[in-house]
Amino acid sequence: MILELLKFEEGFRADPYHCTEGYPTIGIGTKIGTKNAPLSQYVFSVSPKSAKALLDDELNKIVPELLKHRWYIELNEDRQVIIKSMAYQLGLTGLFKFKKMIAALEEKDFSKAATEALDSRWYRQTPKRAIRHATVIEHGNLMEVYEGLL
């Protein structure tokens, strides 16, 4: 499900582009360079199959780190997908800055966790995605939010 979700949220581009934060990016939202680096440095494109491989490689780094945390392990599968999506978009360092959201997840206070997720720069930068994600965090049901989109 994470692949379908990230394809929807990130889209696919074969050629390098700057993401909303100014990072050179390719495929399904894979960062490939430093902020504001000129795209002329990247003279390649990727196929959908290669983009999926890049995404899989990144998720293979993220998931073992998440599995070190009881609050993540105890989430239902739909909430775990959302946390993986956040980690993919923000990086693990960015995700772990959501200390109040994580504290609420530890307490299984999903309404508060959703509120804390939205009290962020992330929400101001990608409000529609953040609202969709926060709704899944609160209610625990991915298809309630993404039905017909994935």
N, C-alpha and C positions, 0 to 999 in steps of 0.2 A: 504494500500500500504506500510505503514511503516514496517509491519511485514515481508512482502516479501523482502523488501529492506535489512532489518537487517539480515534476514536469509542468503541472498546472501553475504552481506559484512562480517558478523561475522562467518557464518557457524554454525554448530551444533556439539557439543561434549557432550556426556553423562557423561564422567568422567572429573574430574578437570584437568586443564592444566594451564601453565603460558602463559599469553598473551605476546605480543611483548615487553611490558613495565615491565614484571616480576610480574604482579599481578595474584594470583590464580583466575581462571575464570572457568565457567561451562556453559553448555547449549548454548544459543545464545549470547555469549559475556557478561554474567553476572559476574561482579567482586564479589568474595566471601571472599577476605582476603586482608591482607596488603602486600605491595610489598615484593617480594622474600620470602614470607612465604613458608615453605616446604609443598609440596602437600600431604605428608603423614598425615598431620593434617585433611585432608578432605577425609573421608572414606565413601563417598556416590556417587551416580550417579543420573542423572535425566532423565526422559523420555522426549520425544519431547513435550508432553502436559504440563509437569511441567516446562520445559524451557520456553514455551510460557507464562505461568502464571508469571514466574519471570520477563520476559521481559515486560509484560503488567503492572506489579506492578511498575516497574521503569518508564515506560512511563506515568503512572498515576501520578507520582511525577513531571516529567519533563514538561508535557504539561501545567498544570495550571500556572507554573512559566513563561513559554514562552508567555502565553496569557495575561500577565501583560504588554507586550511590544507592542506598536503600530506598530513598524517596522515589527514584526513577524505577527501580525494580518493582516496587509495589503499585505502580500505576497500571491501569488497564492498557491494553494494546493501542487503543485509539489515542489516548493521552501520550503514550510513549512515542507514537508517530509524530505528534506535534512537537514534542521536546526535541526529537531528532531533527525535525525541520528547522526549529529555532537554532539549534547548534550548527546546522549546515549554513544557515544564513548569517549568523552572528559570530560563528566560531565558538569553541568551547569556552574560551575566556569571556567572550561577550555573554554567553548564556549564564555562566556562573556569577555574573554581576547582578543577576536578578535574585538577590539574596532574600528579599521579602517574599517573592513568588515561591522560591524554593522552600522557605520556612513554612509557608502556607501549604505547599504540597506535602511536606513532612507531617503536617497536622491533618492532612486530608480535608482541608478547608478549601475546596475547589472554587467556590465563589470568590473568596479572598484572593486566591492564586490568580484567577482571571483578572480581577481588578488590579492587582499588582503588576501583572504582565502589561496592562494597558497604561500604567503610570510610568511611561518610559519614552526615551528618545526613539526607540524602535517603533512604537506606535505612531509617533509624529512623522517618522520617515516612511513607513509602509502601513498606513492605517487600515486599509481593507484587509490585508493579510493578517495583521495583528488582531483585528476584531474576529476574523474567522478562527484563528488559532485560540484566542481567549475563550470563545464560545465552546470549542471542543474541550479545552481545559476544564471549564465549568461543568459542562454536561456529560462529558466522557463519551460522546457519540460523534464520530467523524462523519458518517453519512447524513446525519441531521443537518450538517453545515455544507457538505460537499456533494450531496446527491445531485446528479445531473451535471456536475462540473468535472468529475474525474472519469 
